Amino acid sequence: MRILPLLCALLLLMLRGAAGKTPSLGSPQDCERRGGFCSHGSCPLGIGRVGLCSEHEFCCRSRWYP
């Protein structure tokens, strides 16, 4: 009985970790609606990543965008 709370806590940690590993893919249209643009590989310097356009493209947006 002492191990039951530990197993429950471990299960919850595993579920939370698994949920963070699969970001949902957006589309270029979604990225443009957010005020961003799609960039292959990585975002340019000074530009932040705000999402995904596809498996290999990131949605990038200026940090100063309102």
Predicted model as a PDB file, atoms N, CA, C, CB and O in Angstrom, pLDDT in the B-factor column:
MODEL        1                                                                  
ATOM      1  N   MET A   1       0.816  -1.205   0.000  1.00 65.00           N  
ATOM      2  CA  MET A   1       0.000   0.000   0.000  1.00 65.00           C  
ATOM      3  C   MET A   1       0.857   1.266   0.000  1.00 65.00           C  
ATOM      4  CB  MET A   1      -0.927   0.000   1.204  1.00 65.00           C  
ATOM      5  O   MET A   1       0.403   2.311  -0.465  1.00 65.00           O  
ATOM      6  N   ARG A   2       2.054   1.193   0.499  1.00 77.00           N  
ATOM      7  CA  ARG A   2       2.912   2.375   0.528  1.00 77.00           C  
ATOM      8  C   ARG A   2       3.378   2.771  -0.866  1.00 77.00           C  
ATOM      9  CB  ARG A   2       4.114   2.127   1.421  1.00 77.00           C  
ATOM     10  O   ARG A   2       3.667   3.940  -1.122  1.00 77.00           O  
ATOM     11  N   ILE A   3       3.449   1.810  -1.750  1.00 80.00           N  
ATOM     12  CA  ILE A   3       3.986   2.081  -3.076  1.00 80.00           C  
ATOM     13  C   ILE A   3       2.907   2.667  -4.013  1.00 80.00           C  
ATOM     14  CB  ILE A   3       4.569   0.791  -3.675  1.00 80.00           C  
ATOM     15  O   ILE A   3       3.245   3.271  -5.031  1.00 80.00           O  
ATOM     16  N   LEU A   4       1.659   2.498  -3.690  1.00 74.00           N  
ATOM     17  CA  LEU A   4       0.574   2.969  -4.553  1.00 74.00           C  
ATOM     18  C   LEU A   4       0.647   4.476  -4.830  1.00 74.00           C  
ATOM     19  CB  LEU A   4      -0.763   2.634  -3.921  1.00 74.00           C  
ATOM     20  O   LEU A   4       0.536   4.851  -5.998  1.00 74.00           O  
ATOM     21  N   PRO A   5       0.824   5.363  -3.849  1.00 69.00           N  
ATOM     22  CA  PRO A   5       0.940   6.799  -4.167  1.00 69.00           C  
ATOM     23  C   PRO A   5       2.147   7.115  -5.051  1.00 69.00           C  
ATOM     24  CB  PRO A   5       1.036   7.607  -2.880  1.00 69.00           C  
ATOM     25  O   PRO A   5       2.083   8.013  -5.890  1.00 69.00           O  
ATOM     26  N   LEU A   6       3.240   6.384  -4.867  1.00 67.00           N  
ATOM     27  CA  LEU A   6       4.417   6.601  -5.706  1.00 67.00           C  
ATOM     28  C   LEU A   6       4.148   6.193  -7.151  1.00 67.00           C  
ATOM     29  CB  LEU A   6       5.613   5.821  -5.155  1.00 67.00           C  
ATOM     30  O   LEU A   6       4.573   6.877  -8.082  1.00 67.00           O  
ATOM     31  N   LEU A   7       3.453   5.093  -7.334  1.00 62.00           N  
ATOM     32  CA  LEU A   7       3.120   4.657  -8.683  1.00 62.00           C  
ATOM     33  C   LEU A   7       2.180   5.642  -9.377  1.00 62.00           C  
ATOM     34  CB  LEU A   7       2.488   3.271  -8.644  1.00 62.00           C  
ATOM     35  O   LEU A   7       2.326   5.910 -10.569  1.00 62.00           O  
ATOM     36  N   CYS A   8       1.228   6.174  -8.636  1.00 60.00           N  
ATOM     37  CA  CYS A   8       0.320   7.172  -9.208  1.00 60.00           C  
ATOM     38  C   CYS A   8       1.072   8.436  -9.613  1.00 60.00           C  
ATOM     39  CB  CYS A   8      -0.787   7.521  -8.207  1.00 60.00           C  
ATOM     40  O   CYS A   8       0.817   8.992 -10.681  1.00 60.00           O  
ATOM     41  N   ALA A   9       1.988   8.887  -8.778  1.00 69.00           N  
ATOM     42  CA  ALA A   9       2.775  10.081  -9.099  1.00 69.00           C  
ATOM     43  C   ALA A   9       3.650   9.833 -10.321  1.00 69.00           C  
ATOM     44  CB  ALA A   9       3.645  10.496  -7.897  1.00 69.00           C  
ATOM     45  O   ALA A   9       3.773  10.705 -11.181  1.00 69.00           O  
ATOM     46  N   LEU A  10       4.248   8.672 -10.405  1.00 62.00           N  
ATOM     47  CA  LEU A  10       5.083   8.329 -11.555  1.00 62.00           C  
ATOM     48  C   LEU A  10       4.260   8.271 -12.833  1.00 62.00           C  
ATOM     49  CB  LEU A  10       5.786   6.992 -11.324  1.00 62.00           C  
ATOM     50  O   LEU A  10       4.709   8.739 -13.879  1.00 62.00           O  
ATOM     51  N   LEU A  11       3.081   7.713 -12.761  1.00 63.00           N  
ATOM     52  CA  LEU A  11       2.199   7.648 -13.926  1.00 63.00           C  
ATOM     53  C   LEU A  11       1.809   9.044 -14.400  1.00 63.00           C  
ATOM     54  CB  LEU A  11       0.943   6.837 -13.597  1.00 63.00           C  
ATOM     55  O   LEU A  11       1.802   9.304 -15.603  1.00 63.00           O  
ATOM     56  N   LEU A  12       1.490   9.927 -13.491  1.00 64.00           N  
ATOM     57  CA  LEU A  12       1.131  11.297 -13.867  1.00 64.00           C  
ATOM     58  C   LEU A  12       2.307  12.028 -14.512  1.00 64.00           C  
ATOM     59  CB  LEU A  12       0.645  12.072 -12.641  1.00 64.00           C  
ATOM     60  O   LEU A  12       2.116  12.763 -15.481  1.00 64.00           O  
ATOM     61  N   LEU A  13       3.516  11.839 -13.990  1.00 63.00           N  
ATOM     62  CA  LEU A  13       4.694  12.463 -14.584  1.00 63.00           C  
ATOM     63  C   LEU A  13       4.943  11.947 -15.993  1.00 63.00           C  
ATOM     64  CB  LEU A  13       5.919  12.216 -13.716  1.00 63.00           C  
ATOM     65  O   LEU A  13       5.315  12.718 -16.878  1.00 63.00           O  
ATOM     66  N   MET A  14       4.744  10.664 -16.209  1.00 66.00           N  
ATOM     67  CA  MET A  14       4.943  10.086 -17.534  1.00 66.00           C  
ATOM     68  C   MET A  14       3.921  10.633 -18.523  1.00 66.00           C  
ATOM     69  CB  MET A  14       4.853   8.558 -17.472  1.00 66.00           C  
ATOM     70  O   MET A  14       4.263  10.924 -19.668  1.00 66.00           O  
ATOM     71  N   LEU A  15       2.686  10.772 -18.098  1.00 59.00           N  
ATOM     72  CA  LEU A  15       1.645  11.305 -18.985  1.00 59.00           C  
ATOM     73  C   LEU A  15       1.905  12.759 -19.341  1.00 59.00           C  
ATOM     74  CB  LEU A  15       0.271  11.171 -18.334  1.00 59.00           C  
ATOM     75  O   LEU A  15       1.707  13.158 -20.488  1.00 59.00           O  
ATOM     76  N   ARG A  16       2.342  13.553 -18.381  1.00 63.00           N  
ATOM     77  CA  ARG A  16       2.643  14.963 -18.653  1.00 63.00           C  
ATOM     78  C   ARG A  16       3.820  15.095 -19.602  1.00 63.00           C  
ATOM     79  CB  ARG A  16       2.936  15.712 -17.351  1.00 63.00           C  
ATOM     80  O   ARG A  16       3.808  15.968 -20.470  1.00 63.00           O  
ATOM     81  N   GLY A  17       4.831  14.256 -19.463  1.00 50.00           N  
ATOM     82  CA  GLY A  17       5.992  14.283 -20.338  1.00 50.00           C  
ATOM     83  C   GLY A  17       5.652  13.860 -21.748  1.00 50.00           C  
ATOM     84  O   GLY A  17       6.166  14.437 -22.707  1.00 50.00           O  
ATOM     85  N   ALA A  18       4.795  12.863 -21.893  1.00 49.00           N  
ATOM     86  CA  ALA A  18       4.409  12.390 -23.222  1.00 49.00           C  
ATOM     87  C   ALA A  18       3.582  13.437 -23.955  1.00 49.00           C  
ATOM     88  CB  ALA A  18       3.623  11.080 -23.116  1.00 49.00           C  
ATOM     89  O   ALA A  18       3.678  13.553 -25.177  1.00 49.00           O  
ATOM     90  N   ALA A  19       2.788  14.184 -23.242  1.00 49.00           N  
ATOM     91  CA  ALA A  19       1.950  15.199 -23.881  1.00 49.00           C  
ATOM     92  C   ALA A  19       2.795  16.332 -24.460  1.00 49.00           C  
ATOM     93  CB  ALA A  19       0.938  15.761 -22.878  1.00 49.00           C  
ATOM     94  O   ALA A  19       2.408  16.927 -25.466  1.00 49.00           O  
ATOM     95  N   GLY A  20       3.919  16.638 -23.859  1.00 48.00           N  
ATOM     96  CA  GLY A  20       4.754  17.725 -24.339  1.00 48.00           C  
ATOM     97  C   GLY A  20       5.634  17.364 -25.518  1.00 48.00           C  
ATOM     98  O   GLY A  20       6.236  18.255 -26.118  1.00 48.00           O  
ATOM     99  N   LYS A  21       5.733  16.106 -25.870  1.00 46.00           N  
ATOM    100  CA  LYS A  21       6.632  15.677 -26.930  1.00 46.00           C  
ATOM    101  C   LYS A  21       5.981  15.685 -28.311  1.00 46.00           C  
ATOM    102  CB  LYS A  21       7.146  14.304 -26.628  1.00 46.00           C  
ATOM    103  O   LYS A  21       6.670  15.468 -29.307  1.00 46.00           O  
ATOM    104  N   THR A  22       4.691  15.926 -28.397  1.00 47.00           N  
ATOM    105  CA  THR A  22       4.028  15.868 -29.691  1.00 47.00           C  
ATOM    106  C   THR A  22       3.332  17.190 -29.980  1.00 47.00           C  
ATOM    107  CB  THR A  22       3.021  14.707 -29.735  1.00 47.00           C  
ATOM    108  O   THR A  22       2.117  17.290 -29.808  1.00 47.00           O  
ATOM    109  N   PRO A  23       4.069  18.205 -30.413  1.00 50.00           N  
ATOM    110  CA  PRO A  23       3.420  19.468 -30.738  1.00 50.00           C  
ATOM    111  C   PRO A  23       2.553  19.313 -31.974  1.00 50.00           C  
ATOM    112  CB  PRO A  23       4.460  20.573 -30.951  1.00 50.00           C  
ATOM    113  O   PRO A  23       2.927  18.608 -32.911  1.00 50.00           O  
ATOM    114  N   SER A  24       1.406  19.959 -31.983  1.00 61.00           N  
ATOM    115  CA  SER A  24       0.516  19.849 -33.123  1.00 61.00           C  
ATOM    116  C   SER A  24       1.047  20.678 -34.279  1.00 61.00           C  
ATOM    117  CB  SER A  24      -0.901  20.289 -32.749  1.00 61.00           C  
ATOM    118  O   SER A  24       1.557  21.783 -34.094  1.00 61.00           O  
ATOM    119  N   LEU A  25       0.918  20.128 -35.461  1.00 76.00           N  
ATOM    120  CA  LEU A  25       1.383  20.819 -36.653  1.00 76.00           C  
ATOM    121  C   LEU A  25       0.332  21.827 -37.087  1.00 76.00           C  
ATOM    122  CB  LEU A  25       1.690  19.819 -37.791  1.00 76.00           C  
ATOM    123  O   LEU A  25      -0.859  21.520 -37.131  1.00 76.00           O  
ATOM    124  N   GLY A  26       0.775  23.005 -37.399  1.00 83.00           N  
ATOM    125  CA  GLY A  26      -0.119  24.016 -37.916  1.00 83.00           C  
ATOM    126  C   GLY A  26      -0.031  24.058 -39.427  1.00 83.00           C  
ATOM    127  O   GLY A  26       0.379  23.086 -40.061  1.00 83.00           O  
ATOM    128  N   SER A  27      -0.408  25.154 -39.989  1.00 89.00           N  
ATOM    129  CA  SER A  27      -0.312  25.347 -41.425  1.00 89.00           C  
ATOM    130  C   SER A  27       0.276  26.728 -41.677  1.00 89.00           C  
ATOM    131  CB  SER A  27      -1.703  25.188 -42.115  1.00 89.00           C  
ATOM    132  O   SER A  27       0.283  27.570 -40.779  1.00 89.00           O  
ATOM    133  N   PRO A  28       0.770  26.969 -42.887  1.00 91.00           N  
ATOM    134  CA  PRO A  28       1.278  28.303 -43.190  1.00 91.00           C  
ATOM    135  C   PRO A  28       0.220  29.393 -42.994  1.00 91.00           C  
ATOM    136  CB  PRO A  28       1.793  28.343 -44.615  1.00 91.00           C  
ATOM    137  O   PRO A  28       0.548  30.517 -42.613  1.00 91.00           O  
ATOM    138  N   GLN A  29      -1.038  29.061 -43.252  1.00 93.00           N  
ATOM    139  CA  GLN A  29      -2.114  30.035 -43.055  1.00 93.00           C  
ATOM    140  C   GLN A  29      -2.284  30.374 -41.581  1.00 93.00           C  
ATOM    141  CB  GLN A  29      -3.430  29.500 -43.623  1.00 93.00           C  
ATOM    142  O   GLN A  29      -2.498  31.535 -41.232  1.00 93.00           O  
ATOM    143  N   ASP A  30      -2.189  29.373 -40.716  1.00 91.00           N  
ATOM    144  CA  ASP A  30      -2.275  29.621 -39.271  1.00 91.00           C  
ATOM    145  C   ASP A  30      -1.125  30.507 -38.812  1.00 91.00           C  
ATOM    146  CB  ASP A  30      -2.266  28.293 -38.488  1.00 91.00           C  
ATOM    147  O   ASP A  30      -1.305  31.401 -37.985  1.00 91.00           O  
ATOM    148  N   CYS A  31       0.049  30.249 -39.357  1.00 92.00           N  
ATOM    149  CA  CYS A  31       1.227  31.030 -38.986  1.00 92.00           C  
ATOM    150  C   CYS A  31       1.055  32.491 -39.417  1.00 92.00           C  
ATOM    151  CB  CYS A  31       2.500  30.426 -39.624  1.00 92.00           C  
ATOM    152  O   CYS A  31       1.374  33.403 -38.654  1.00 92.00           O  
ATOM    153  N   GLU A  32       0.558  32.712 -40.621  1.00 92.00           N  
ATOM    154  CA  GLU A  32       0.346  34.079 -41.101  1.00 92.00           C  
ATOM    155  C   GLU A  32      -0.704  34.799 -40.266  1.00 92.00           C  
ATOM    156  CB  GLU A  32      -0.074  34.070 -42.573  1.00 92.00           C  
ATOM    157  O   GLU A  32      -0.584  35.999 -40.021  1.00 92.00           O  
ATOM    158  N   ARG A  33      -1.731  34.078 -39.827  1.00 90.00           N  
ATOM    159  CA  ARG A  33      -2.756  34.689 -38.969  1.00 90.00           C  
ATOM    160  C   ARG A  33      -2.162  35.139 -37.643  1.00 90.00           C  
ATOM    161  CB  ARG A  33      -3.906  33.702 -38.717  1.00 90.00           C  
ATOM    162  O   ARG A  33      -2.643  36.097 -37.037  1.00 90.00           O  
ATOM    163  N   ARG A  34      -1.125  34.457 -37.193  1.00 88.00           N  
ATOM    164  CA  ARG A  34      -0.458  34.823 -35.937  1.00 88.00           C  
ATOM    165  C   ARG A  34       0.562  35.932 -36.149  1.00 88.00           C  
ATOM    166  CB  ARG A  34       0.225  33.604 -35.323  1.00 88.00           C  
ATOM    167  O   ARG A  34       1.220  36.357 -35.200  1.00 88.00           O  
ATOM    168  N   GLY A  35       0.699  36.406 -37.388  1.00 90.00           N  
ATOM    169  CA  GLY A  35       1.655  37.473 -37.668  1.00 90.00           C  
ATOM    170  C   GLY A  35       3.059  36.964 -37.914  1.00 90.00           C  
ATOM    171  O   GLY A  35       4.023  37.714 -37.758  1.00 90.00           O  
ATOM    172  N   GLY A  36       3.193  35.700 -38.297  1.00 93.00           N  
ATOM    173  CA  GLY A  36       4.501  35.114 -38.488  1.00 93.00           C  
ATOM    174  C   GLY A  36       4.738  34.679 -39.920  1.00 93.00           C  
ATOM    175  O   GLY A  36       3.958  34.986 -40.822  1.00 93.00           O  
ATOM    176  N   PHE A  37       5.837  33.956 -40.111  1.00 94.00           N  
ATOM    177  CA  PHE A  37       6.197  33.399 -41.410  1.00 94.00           C  
ATOM    178  C   PHE A  37       6.862  32.047 -41.179  1.00 94.00           C  
ATOM    179  CB  PHE A  37       7.139  34.365 -42.206  1.00 94.00           C  
ATOM    180  O   PHE A  37       7.405  31.794 -40.104  1.00 94.00           O  
ATOM    181  N   CYS A  38       6.819  31.184 -42.185  1.00 95.00           N  
ATOM    182  CA  CYS A  38       7.418  29.860 -42.078  1.00 95.00           C  
ATOM    183  C   CYS A  38       8.877  29.915 -42.499  1.00 95.00           C  
ATOM    184  CB  CYS A  38       6.648  28.841 -42.934  1.00 95.00           C  
ATOM    185  O   CYS A  38       9.224  30.555 -43.492  1.00 95.00           O  
ATOM    186  N   SER A  39       9.728  29.240 -41.738  1.00 94.00           N  
ATOM    187  CA  SER A  39      11.153  29.213 -42.028  1.00 94.00           C  
ATOM    188  C   SER A  39      11.645  27.772 -41.943  1.00 94.00           C  
ATOM    189  CB  SER A  39      11.941  30.132 -41.048  1.00 94.00           C  
ATOM    190  O   SER A  39      11.364  27.070 -40.971  1.00 94.00           O  
ATOM    191  N   HIS A  40      12.379  27.335 -42.963  1.00 92.00           N  
ATOM    192  CA  HIS A  40      12.901  25.968 -43.000  1.00 92.00           C  
ATOM    193  C   HIS A  40      14.131  25.846 -42.096  1.00 92.00           C  
ATOM    194  CB  HIS A  40      13.256  25.559 -44.452  1.00 92.00           C  
ATOM    195  O   HIS A  40      15.064  26.641 -42.201  1.00 92.00           O  
ATOM    196  N   GLY A  41      14.126  24.867 -41.227  1.00 87.00           N  
ATOM    197  CA  GLY A  41      15.281  24.615 -40.357  1.00 87.00           C  
ATOM    198  C   GLY A  41      15.212  25.339 -39.031  1.00 87.00           C  
ATOM    199  O   GLY A  41      15.013  24.704 -37.995  1.00 87.00           O  
ATOM    200  N   SER A  42      15.372  26.657 -39.036  1.00 89.00           N  
ATOM    201  CA  SER A  42      15.312  27.425 -37.795  1.00 89.00           C  
ATOM    202  C   SER A  42      14.928  28.868 -38.118  1.00 89.00           C  
ATOM    203  CB  SER A  42      16.674  27.370 -37.037  1.00 89.00           C  
ATOM    204  O   SER A  42      14.916  29.279 -39.279  1.00 89.00           O  
ATOM    205  N   CYS A  43      14.621  29.609 -37.092  1.00 91.00           N  
ATOM    206  CA  CYS A  43      14.249  31.015 -37.279  1.00 91.00           C  
ATOM    207  C   CYS A  43      15.516  31.875 -37.318  1.00 91.00           C  
ATOM    208  CB  CYS A  43      13.292  31.494 -36.141  1.00 91.00           C  
ATOM    209  O   CYS A  43      16.511  31.530 -36.682  1.00 91.00           O  
ATOM    210  N   PRO A  44      15.492  32.983 -38.049  1.00 91.00           N  
ATOM    211  CA  PRO A  44      16.656  33.889 -38.079  1.00 91.00           C  
ATOM    212  C   PRO A  44      16.928  34.490 -36.695  1.00 91.00           C  
ATOM    213  CB  PRO A  44      16.428  35.022 -39.107  1.00 91.00           C  
ATOM    214  O   PRO A  44      16.063  34.472 -35.819  1.00 91.00           O  
ATOM    215  N   LEU A  45      18.131  35.017 -36.512  1.00 90.00           N  
ATOM    216  CA  LEU A  45      18.497  35.643 -35.246  1.00 90.00           C  
ATOM    217  C   LEU A  45      17.562  36.808 -34.927  1.00 90.00           C  
ATOM    218  CB  LEU A  45      19.953  36.128 -35.289  1.00 90.00           C  
ATOM    219  O   LEU A  45      17.221  37.596 -35.809  1.00 90.00           O  
ATOM    220  N   GLY A  46      17.155  36.911 -33.681  1.00 88.00           N  
ATOM    221  CA  GLY A  46      16.281  37.988 -33.242  1.00 88.00           C  
ATOM    222  C   GLY A  46      14.810  37.721 -33.480  1.00 88.00           C  
ATOM    223  O   GLY A  46      13.961  38.536 -33.120  1.00 88.00           O  
ATOM    224  N   ILE A  47      14.505  36.583 -34.085  1.00 92.00           N  
ATOM    225  CA  ILE A  47      13.116  36.202 -34.379  1.00 92.00           C  
ATOM    226  C   ILE A  47      12.788  34.981 -33.534  1.00 92.00           C  
ATOM    227  CB  ILE A  47      12.900  35.907 -35.919  1.00 92.00           C  
ATOM    228  O   ILE A  47      13.567  34.029 -33.484  1.00 92.00           O  
ATOM    229  N   GLY A  48      11.649  35.005 -32.876  1.00 91.00           N  
ATOM    230  CA  GLY A  48      11.274  33.899 -32.002  1.00 91.00           C  
ATOM    231  C   GLY A  48      10.417  32.863 -32.697  1.00 91.00           C  
ATOM    232  O   GLY A  48       9.697  33.172 -33.647  1.00 91.00           O  
ATOM    233  N   ARG A  49      10.497  31.628 -32.217  1.00 91.00           N  
ATOM    234  CA  ARG A  49       9.682  30.544 -32.741  1.00 91.00           C  
ATOM    235  C   ARG A  49       8.355  30.528 -31.988  1.00 91.00           C  
ATOM    236  CB  ARG A  49      10.416  29.173 -32.615  1.00 91.00           C  
ATOM    237  O   ARG A  49       8.343  30.486 -30.758  1.00 91.00           O  
ATOM    238  N   VAL A  50       7.236  30.562 -32.716  1.00 89.00           N  
ATOM    239  CA  VAL A  50       5.930  30.594 -32.068  1.00 89.00           C  
ATOM    240  C   VAL A  50       5.069  29.385 -32.410  1.00 89.00           C  
ATOM    241  CB  VAL A  50       5.204  31.852 -32.450  1.00 89.00           C  
ATOM    242  O   VAL A  50       3.943  29.269 -31.927  1.00 89.00           O  
ATOM    243  N   GLY A  51       5.590  28.485 -33.241  1.00 89.00           N  
ATOM    244  CA  GLY A  51       4.816  27.308 -33.600  1.00 89.00           C  
ATOM    245  C   GLY A  51       5.486  26.518 -34.704  1.00 89.00           C  
ATOM    246  O   GLY A  51       6.661  26.718 -35.010  1.00 89.00           O  
ATOM    247  N   LEU A  52       4.715  25.613 -35.301  1.00 92.00           N  
ATOM    248  CA  LEU A  52       5.200  24.775 -36.384  1.00 92.00           C  
ATOM    249  C   LEU A  52       4.315  24.953 -37.607  1.00 92.00           C  
ATOM    250  CB  LEU A  52       5.244  23.298 -35.956  1.00 92.00           C  
ATOM    251  O   LEU A  52       3.093  25.044 -37.493  1.00 92.00           O  
ATOM    252  N   CYS A  53       4.940  25.004 -38.776  1.00 93.00           N  
ATOM    253  CA  CYS A  53       4.203  25.029 -40.043  1.00 93.00           C  
ATOM    254  C   CYS A  53       4.096  23.623 -40.624  1.00 93.00           C  
ATOM    255  CB  CYS A  53       4.889  25.975 -41.053  1.00 93.00           C  
ATOM    256  O   CYS A  53       3.064  23.252 -41.183  1.00 93.00           O  
ATOM    257  N   SER A  54       5.167  22.846 -40.489  1.00 89.00           N  
ATOM    258  CA  SER A  54       5.204  21.456 -40.946  1.00 89.00           C  
ATOM    259  C   SER A  54       6.262  20.735 -40.121  1.00 89.00           C  
ATOM    260  CB  SER A  54       5.513  21.357 -42.493  1.00 89.00           C  
ATOM    261  O   SER A  54       6.771  21.284 -39.144  1.00 89.00           O  
ATOM    262  N   GLU A  55       6.590  19.517 -40.509  1.00 87.00           N  
ATOM    263  CA  GLU A  55       7.569  18.753 -39.738  1.00 87.00           C  
ATOM    264  C   GLU A  55       8.953  19.394 -39.754  1.00 87.00           C  
ATOM    265  CB  GLU A  55       7.657  17.342 -40.273  1.00 87.00           C  
ATOM    266  O   GLU A  55       9.719  19.225 -38.805  1.00 87.00           O  
ATOM    267  N   HIS A  56       9.287  20.132 -40.824  1.00 89.00           N  
ATOM    268  CA  HIS A  56      10.624  20.698 -40.955  1.00 89.00           C  
ATOM    269  C   HIS A  56      10.632  22.221 -40.995  1.00 89.00           C  
ATOM    270  CB  HIS A  56      11.276  20.167 -42.192  1.00 89.00           C  
ATOM    271  O   HIS A  56      11.690  22.825 -41.173  1.00 89.00           O  
ATOM    272  N   GLU A  57       9.477  22.848 -40.832  1.00 93.00           N  
ATOM    273  CA  GLU A  57       9.392  24.308 -40.882  1.00 93.00           C  
ATOM    274  C   GLU A  57       8.813  24.855 -39.589  1.00 93.00           C  
ATOM    275  CB  GLU A  57       8.542  24.761 -42.076  1.00 93.00           C  
ATOM    276  O   GLU A  57       7.840  24.328 -39.049  1.00 93.00           O  
ATOM    277  N   PHE A  58       9.431  25.918 -39.109  1.00 93.00           N  
ATOM    278  CA  PHE A  58       8.958  26.583 -37.895  1.00 93.00           C  
ATOM    279  C   PHE A  58       8.188  27.839 -38.263  1.00 93.00           C  
ATOM    280  CB  PHE A  58      10.137  26.928 -36.959  1.00 93.00           C  
ATOM    281  O   PHE A  58       8.458  28.470 -39.285  1.00 93.00           O  
ATOM    282  N   CYS A  59       7.234  28.195 -37.425  1.00 93.00           N  
ATOM    283  CA  CYS A  59       6.540  29.474 -37.565  1.00 93.00           C  
ATOM    284  C   CYS A  59       7.325  30.479 -36.727  1.00 93.00           C  
ATOM    285  CB  CYS A  59       5.014  29.382 -37.105  1.00 93.00           C  
ATOM    286  O   CYS A  59       7.455  30.319 -35.513  1.00 93.00           O  
ATOM    287  N   CYS A  60       7.843  31.507 -37.378  1.00 94.00           N  
ATOM    288  CA  CYS A  60       8.683  32.500 -36.720  1.00 94.00           C  
ATOM    289  C   CYS A  60       7.962  33.844 -36.695  1.00 94.00           C  
ATOM    290  CB  CYS A  60      10.051  32.626 -37.434  1.00 94.00           C  
ATOM    291  O   CYS A  60       7.191  34.167 -37.599  1.00 94.00           O  
ATOM    292  N   ARG A  61       8.224  34.614 -35.655  1.00 93.00           N  
ATOM    293  CA  ARG A  61       7.610  35.935 -35.534  1.00 93.00           C  
ATOM    294  C   ARG A  61       8.546  36.839 -34.753  1.00 93.00           C  
ATOM    295  CB  ARG A  61       6.219  35.851 -34.843  1.00 93.00           C  
ATOM    296  O   ARG A  61       9.228  36.403 -33.826  1.00 93.00           O  
ATOM    297  N   SER A  62       8.565  38.102 -35.143  1.00 89.00           N  
ATOM    298  CA  SER A  62       9.374  39.088 -34.442  1.00 89.00           C  
ATOM    299  C   SER A  62       8.901  39.187 -32.996  1.00 89.00           C  
ATOM    300  CB  SER A  62       9.299  40.468 -35.145  1.00 89.00           C  
ATOM    301  O   SER A  62       7.702  39.119 -32.724  1.00 89.00           O  
ATOM    302  N   ARG A  63       9.829  39.346 -32.083  1.00 77.00           N  
ATOM    303  CA  ARG A  63       9.476  39.443 -30.661  1.00 77.00           C  
ATOM    304  C   ARG A  63       8.717  40.723 -30.348  1.00 77.00           C  
ATOM    305  CB  ARG A  63      10.730  39.370 -29.803  1.00 77.00           C  
ATOM    306  O   ARG A  63       8.059  40.815 -29.312  1.00 77.00           O  
ATOM    307  N   TRP A  64       8.801  41.713 -31.232  1.00 74.00           N  
ATOM    308  CA  TRP A  64       8.152  42.987 -30.975  1.00 74.00           C  
ATOM    309  C   TRP A  64       6.820  43.097 -31.657  1.00 74.00           C  
ATOM    310  CB  TRP A  64       9.026  44.109 -31.409  1.00 74.00           C  
ATOM    311  O   TRP A  64       6.226  44.175 -31.668  1.00 74.00           O  
ATOM    312  N   TYR A  65       6.322  42.006 -32.233  1.00 64.00           N  
ATOM    313  CA  TYR A  65       5.011  42.015 -32.878  1.00 64.00           C  
ATOM    314  C   TYR A  65       3.937  42.129 -31.795  1.00 64.00           C  
ATOM    315  CB  TYR A  65       4.797  40.727 -33.749  1.00 64.00           C  
ATOM    316  O   TYR A  65       3.999  41.419 -30.791  1.00 64.00           O  
ATOM    317  N   PRO A  66       2.955  43.012 -31.984  1.00 60.00           N  
ATOM    318  CA  PRO A  66       1.938  43.193 -30.931  1.00 60.00           C  
ATOM    319  C   PRO A  66       1.058  42.000 -30.690  1.00 60.00           C  
ATOM    320  CB  PRO A  66       1.078  44.338 -31.264  1.00 60.00           C  
ATOM    321  O   PRO A  66       0.176  42.046 -29.833  1.00 60.00           O  
TER     322      PRO A  66                                                      
ENDMDL                                                                          
END                                                                             
